[in-house]
C-alpha cells in the first residue's frame, strides 16, 4: 500500500474565538476587563465606559490572526 499524503487541518484556538470578534474592516474587537465583579467601588461613569467593545491594538493583531486562522 502506498502512503497517501494527508493535509493537516488548521485548528482554531477556542479560547481566542470566545474573546475576539472580527470587524467589518478586518480588525478585531474585544470586551474590556474589570467589569465582572467588585463593581461597588467603581464609579458609574467608569462602569458605563467599560461596557463598550474596544479594538485590539495593532501590535497584537498578528498573534490573533494566527490563533483564528479561519477568520472567526
N, C-alpha and C positions, 0 to 999 in steps of 0.2 A: 504494500500500500504506500502511496505517496503522501507526504505530509502537505496538507493544504495550509496556505497562509491565512491566518485569522487576524482580522483587523480588530485591534483593541478598542473598546468603547471608552469614550471620554466621560468621566463621571463628574457630576456637579457636586460641589461642596454644599451639603444640605443646610449647614449652619449659616453659611453666607446667603443662601437662597431665601432664608426666612428673614434676614436682616436688611437686604438691599433689593431695591426695585429699579429697573431700568427706566429712564425718562425718554420722552419722545425725541430729544435731540441727541441721544446716545450716551448721556452721562448716567450717573447712578445717584439715588437719593436714599437717605437712611433716617430712622427715628432717633430723636435725641435722648441722651441719658438723663439721669437724675429726676425721673418723672414717676417712678414706680412706688416709692414709699418715703416716709418721713416728710410728708407734704405740709405738716402743720407749721413748721418754722420757715417755710418758703413763702415769699410774698405772692399775692395773686397775680401780679404783673409777671413775675418770674415763671410761675406755673403756666400762665397763658402763653408766654413766648416759647415755652418748651413743647407746646402742642404741635407746632408745625414740623414738617419734614425738612431736612437740610440736604444740600448737595454734598456729595463726597468730594474731598479735596483732590486736586489734580494729581498729587503725588501718590495717592492710593488707588487710583482708577486702574492702573495696570495689574495690581495684585488682585483686585476684584474681578477683572476680566478673566484672569487665569482660574479663579475659583468658580466662575459662572461661564463656562465655555459655550453653553447653548443659549446665552443671552436672555436669561430669565429676568 
